[in-house]
């Protein structure tokens, strides 16, 4: 099954509920940390439980703070990493955070990637 490219959807409100964590999530976070360590535009990343708009369903979303705001190319690359692990039939929401949203999110969820704490990759030869 082929990977579908991300679709941009505007939502009126995002409510952050908490952190999403478990063995599969830790594996995904590990792969994303490697990728974000090479992508200099990513400042911080969170895997969070969220609610969109007035809907009470809880979804899991990758919440990313970048230097440039919304980044379709980054979303596409992250989607490919996610699909390689969970299959193209699964989807993951990606929220590009602004400063205010990140401040709300950090009250209920810790970043799994923070560029200010990331170390440059070292050669593994």
Secondary structure by P-SEA (a helix, b strand, c coil): cccccbbbbbbcccccccccccaaaaaaaaaaaaaaaaccccccccccccccccccbbbbbbbbbccccccaaaaaaaaaaaaacccccbbbbbbbccaaaaaaaaacccccccccccccccccc
